Amino acid sequence: MKVGCWALLAGALLGAIIGGILGAAVGDPLAAALGISNFEGERGFFIAFVLIPLFLIVGAILGSWLVRRRQRPTLSNQGDDQT
């Protein structure tokens, strides 16, 4: 069974949304643990311009990979080509 473009796009979009939310939630404690100060919004800029985009990209890649992995044929149905 082939994975459609829409399924991959939906997986990437959902992964990016979850990644962005996770990046925002984990960002402040992670920035504090890294020793980034709050002076003039340094910590906020680090979260907004480094962590959230990083989590968005990783989430999108993982989301599309999981959709692709879920649609991969198993050993039991490899011979069932219905194209």
Secondary structure, DSSP 8 states (H G I E B T S, - for coil): ----HHHHHHHHHHHHHHHHHHHHHHHHHHHHHTT---GGGHHHHHIIIIIHHHHHHHHHHHHHHHHHHHHS--GGGTT----
